[in-house]
Amino acid sequence: MKKVLLSASLMFALSGFAQIQKGTISLGGSLGFTSSSSQSETTQSSSNPNYGPYSIPDTKERPRNINVGPEISYFISDKLALGISANYSSNTYKNSERYYDDNDDKYKAMDVVSKNNSIGVGLFGKYYVSLGEKAFVALKGSFDYSSGRGSSENVGGRGDAFNVFYYFVNDYSKSKSSSIGAAISPSILILPGKKIGIEFSLSRLLNFTTSNNQIDYKTPSGSIEVPYEDYRTTKYKNSGFGFGLSTLSPSISFQYYISK
């Protein structure tokens, strides 16, 4: 009886190691969607007759984010895998503000709509260390490149406050960006089945990023009677290095294993 139990226990333990042995292919990735809405309203009064209700905005915000990140890796030896990853991200932000126009003596609306899309590819390597029969800790080294495009448009306008004209109709901007990053990050892998794995990725232990961004603006100016359009381009270059570890907000991905 003891031999049977020992044999069964050994087979159960080896089934976990079989998923990270040489020749195994791992398919995985992550999928995320977030959407929220918020609204604020400010009530203000003053005994000064020069102040009017145009300073009482009613604001609504509606951000939305979609993220897809597939990856595939191949175990070149037991517990060591090399792979490639891809990422697509889409962000939409809309801010609607209701304000009072002193000239027309009525409420009007101004909408700010921002859209950003990015796509990226990366190379990575993972090394696994056993924590038990069905659990492993992994250390991942990665190198990533991403490129993005975005736009922002203000639709609406403000009134004449103290004889100063605020003109925001069709204020428009386009942006493009690119970034390169390298990181080392830990994760924990749980194997609930023979072909299924659940991986909890923690924050990056070490990371380095460098990025380039360019924003092209087109802003109306002047007055309604004599309109103009102003153009300007702003370029940004950023780089940074970070070190730290947090277990408060891990990301979760699912793995499917194909053994030889």
C-alpha positions as CSV (number, residue, x, y, z in Angstrom):
1,M,0.0,0.0,0.0
2,K,2.8,2.4,0.9
3,K,4.5,1.7,-2.5
4,V,1.3,2.5,-4.3
5,L,0.9,5.8,-2.4
6,L,4.5,6.7,-3.0
7,S,4.2,5.9,-6.7
8,A,1.0,8.0,-7.1
9,S,2.6,10.9,-5.2
10,L,5.7,10.8,-7.4
11,M,3.6,10.7,-10.6
12,F,1.6,13.7,-9.4
13,A,4.8,15.7,-8.7
14,L,6.3,14.8,-12.0
15,S,3.2,15.9,-13.9
16,G,3.9,19.5,-12.8
17,F,7.5,19.3,-13.9
18,A,6.4,17.8,-17.3
19,Q,4.8,21.1,-18.2
20,I,8.1,23.0,-18.0
21,Q,10.4,20.4,-19.5
22,K,12.5,20.8,-22.6
23,G,10.4,20.7,-25.8
24,T,7.2,22.1,-24.3
25,I,5.4,25.0,-26.0
26,S,3.5,27.5,-23.8
27,L,0.7,29.6,-25.2
28,G,-0.6,32.4,-23.0
29,G,-1.4,36.0,-22.6
30,S,-3.7,38.5,-21.0
31,L,-6.9,40.4,-21.9
32,G,-8.1,43.5,-20.1
33,F,-11.0,45.9,-20.3
34,T,-11.9,48.8,-18.1
35,S,-14.6,51.4,-18.3
36,S,-15.8,54.0,-15.8
37,S,-17.9,57.2,-15.5
38,S,-17.8,60.1,-13.2
39,Q,-19.7,63.3,-12.8
40,S,-19.0,66.5,-10.9
41,E,-21.0,69.7,-10.4
42,T,-19.8,72.9,-8.6
43,T,-22.1,75.5,-7.2
44,Q,-20.6,79.0,-6.6
45,S,-22.0,82.4,-5.7
46,S,-20.6,85.8,-5.2
47,S,-21.8,89.3,-4.2
48,N,-19.5,90.7,-6.9
49,P,-21.8,91.7,-9.8
50,N,-19.0,91.1,-12.3
51,Y,-19.1,87.3,-11.6
52,G,-21.7,85.3,-13.4
53,P,-22.9,81.7,-13.5
54,Y,-20.5,80.8,-16.3
55,S,-18.1,79.7,-13.6
56,I,-20.3,76.8,-12.6
57,P,-19.4,73.9,-14.8
58,D,-21.0,70.5,-14.9
59,T,-18.4,67.8,-15.9
60,K,-18.7,64.2,-17.0
61,E,-15.7,61.9,-17.6
62,R,-15.8,58.6,-19.4
63,P,-12.5,56.8,-19.8
64,R,-12.2,53.3,-21.4
65,N,-9.3,51.0,-21.9
66,I,-8.8,47.7,-23.9
67,N,-5.6,45.7,-23.7
68,V,-4.7,42.4,-25.5
69,G,-1.3,40.7,-24.9
70,P,-0.7,37.2,-26.4
71,E,2.6,35.4,-26.0
72,I,4.3,32.1,-27.0
73,S,7.4,30.5,-25.6
74,Y,9.4,27.3,-26.1
75,F,11.4,25.5,-23.4
76,I,14.9,25.1,-24.7
77,S,15.8,23.1,-21.6
78,D,14.1,22.0,-18.4
79,K,12.7,25.1,-16.5
80,L,14.1,27.6,-19.1
81,A,11.9,29.1,-21.8
82,L,12.4,31.7,-24.5
83,G,9.5,33.5,-26.2
84,I,8.0,36.4,-28.1
85,S,5.1,38.6,-27.1
86,A,2.8,41.2,-28.6
87,N,0.6,43.9,-27.1
88,Y,-2.3,46.0,-28.4
89,S,-3.8,48.8,-26.3
90,S,-6.6,51.2,-27.1
91,N,-7.5,54.1,-24.8
92,T,-10.5,56.4,-25.2
93,Y,-11.2,59.4,-22.9
94,K,-14.2,61.7,-23.2
95,N,-14.8,64.7,-21.0
96,S,-18.0,66.7,-21.4
97,E,-18.3,70.1,-19.7
98,R,-21.5,72.2,-19.4
99,Y,-20.9,75.9,-18.9
100,Y,-22.8,79.1,-19.0
101,D,-22.3,81.5,-21.9
102,D,-22.8,85.1,-20.8
103,N,-23.2,86.4,-24.3
104,D,-26.1,84.1,-25.3
105,D,-27.4,83.8,-21.7
106,K,-27.7,80.0,-21.9
107,Y,-25.8,76.9,-21.1
108,K,-23.5,75.3,-23.7
109,A,-21.4,72.2,-23.9
110,M,-17.7,71.5,-24.7
111,D,-16.5,68.0,-25.3
112,V,-12.9,66.8,-25.1
113,V,-12.3,63.5,-26.9
114,S,-8.9,61.7,-26.7
115,K,-8.0,58.5,-28.5
116,N,-4.7,56.6,-28.2
117,N,-3.7,53.3,-29.8
118,S,-0.4,51.5,-29.5
119,I,1.0,48.2,-30.6
120,G,4.2,46.5,-29.4
121,V,6.4,43.4,-29.6
122,G,8.9,41.9,-27.3
123,L,11.4,39.1,-26.6
124,F,11.7,37.4,-23.2
125,G,13.2,34.6,-21.3
126,K,11.9,32.8,-18.1
127,Y,13.6,30.6,-15.6
128,Y,11.5,28.5,-13.2
129,V,12.3,27.3,-9.7
130,S,10.0,24.8,-7.9
131,L,8.1,25.8,-4.8
132,G,6.3,22.4,-4.6
133,E,4.4,19.9,-6.6
134,K,2.3,22.4,-8.6
135,A,3.8,25.8,-7.9
136,F,6.9,27.6,-9.3
137,V,8.5,31.0,-9.0
138,A,9.8,32.4,-12.2
139,L,12.2,35.2,-13.1
140,K,11.5,36.9,-16.4
141,G,13.9,39.1,-18.4
142,S,12.2,41.0,-21.2
143,F,13.0,43.5,-24.0
144,D,10.1,45.4,-25.6
145,Y,9.4,47.9,-28.3
146,S,6.1,49.8,-28.8
147,S,4.7,52.4,-31.2
148,G,1.6,54.5,-30.7
149,R,-0.7,57.1,-32.4
150,G,-3.2,59.4,-30.7
151,S,-5.5,62.3,-31.2
152,S,-7.4,64.8,-29.1
153,E,-10.1,67.2,-30.1
154,N,-12.0,69.9,-28.2
155,V,-15.5,70.6,-29.7
156,G,-17.3,73.6,-28.3
157,G,-16.5,77.0,-27.0
158,R,-16.6,79.4,-24.1
159,G,-18.2,82.8,-24.0
160,D,-16.7,86.3,-23.5
161,A,-15.5,86.7,-19.9
162,F,-14.4,90.3,-19.0
163,N,-14.0,91.1,-22.8
164,V,-11.4,88.4,-23.3
165,F,-12.5,85.9,-25.9
166,Y,-11.9,82.2,-25.1
167,Y,-12.1,80.2,-28.3
168,F,-11.9,76.4,-28.1
169,V,-13.9,75.3,-31.2
170,N,-12.1,72.4,-33.0
171,D,-8.9,72.7,-31.0
172,Y,-7.1,69.6,-32.3
173,S,-3.9,67.7,-31.8
174,K,-2.2,64.5,-33.1
175,S,0.5,62.5,-31.4
176,K,2.9,59.7,-32.2
177,S,5.2,57.9,-29.8
178,S,7.7,55.1,-29.6
179,S,9.4,53.4,-26.7
180,I,12.0,50.8,-25.9
181,G,12.2,49.0,-22.5
182,A,14.0,46.3,-20.7
183,A,13.0,44.7,-17.4
184,I,13.4,41.9,-14.9
185,S,10.2,40.8,-13.1
186,P,9.2,37.9,-10.9
187,S,6.0,35.8,-11.2
188,I,4.4,32.8,-9.5
189,L,3.0,29.9,-11.6
190,I,0.3,27.6,-10.4
191,L,-0.5,24.4,-12.3
192,P,-4.1,23.3,-11.6
193,G,-4.2,20.8,-14.5
194,K,-1.9,18.9,-16.9
195,K,-2.1,21.6,-19.7
196,I,-3.3,24.7,-17.8
197,G,-1.2,27.2,-15.9
198,I,-2.2,30.4,-14.0
199,E,0.6,32.9,-13.7
200,F,0.6,35.9,-11.2
201,S,3.1,38.5,-12.4
202,L,4.3,41.0,-9.8
203,S,5.7,44.5,-10.4
204,R,8.9,44.9,-12.3
205,L,11.9,44.3,-10.1
206,L,14.2,46.3,-12.4
207,N,13.2,48.3,-15.4
208,F,14.6,50.8,-17.9
209,T,12.6,52.7,-20.5
210,T,13.3,55.3,-23.1
211,S,10.6,57.0,-25.2
212,N,10.1,59.6,-27.9
213,N,6.9,61.6,-28.3
214,Q,5.7,64.2,-30.8
215,I,2.5,66.2,-30.5
216,D,1.2,68.4,-33.4
217,Y,-1.3,71.1,-32.3
218,K,-3.8,73.0,-34.4
219,T,-5.5,75.8,-32.3
220,P,-8.1,78.3,-33.6
221,S,-7.4,81.9,-32.5
222,G,-8.5,85.5,-33.1
223,S,-12.2,86.0,-33.1
224,I,-15.3,84.7,-34.8
225,E,-15.2,87.6,-37.3
226,V,-11.5,87.2,-38.1
227,P,-10.5,83.6,-37.3
228,Y,-6.9,82.2,-37.5
229,E,-5.3,78.9,-36.9
230,D,-2.1,78.5,-34.9
231,Y,0.2,75.5,-35.4
232,R,2.9,74.2,-33.2
233,T,4.9,71.0,-32.6
234,T,6.2,69.7,-29.3
235,K,8.7,66.9,-29.0
236,Y,9.5,65.0,-25.8
237,K,12.3,62.5,-25.0
238,N,12.2,60.6,-21.7
239,S,14.2,57.9,-20.1
240,G,14.0,56.3,-16.7
241,F,15.3,53.5,-14.5
242,G,13.3,51.9,-11.7
243,F,13.8,49.4,-8.9
244,G,11.2,48.0,-6.5
245,L,8.8,45.2,-5.8
246,S,5.1,45.3,-5.0
247,T,2.6,42.4,-4.4
248,L,-0.4,44.7,-4.0
249,S,-1.6,44.6,-7.7
250,P,-0.4,41.5,-9.5
251,S,-1.5,40.8,-13.1
252,I,-2.9,37.4,-14.0
253,S,-2.3,35.5,-17.3
254,F,-3.3,32.0,-18.4
255,Q,-0.9,29.4,-20.0
256,Y,-1.7,26.4,-22.2
257,Y,1.0,23.8,-22.5
258,I,1.7,21.6,-25.5
259,S,4.1,18.8,-24.7
260,K,6.1,16.8,-27.2
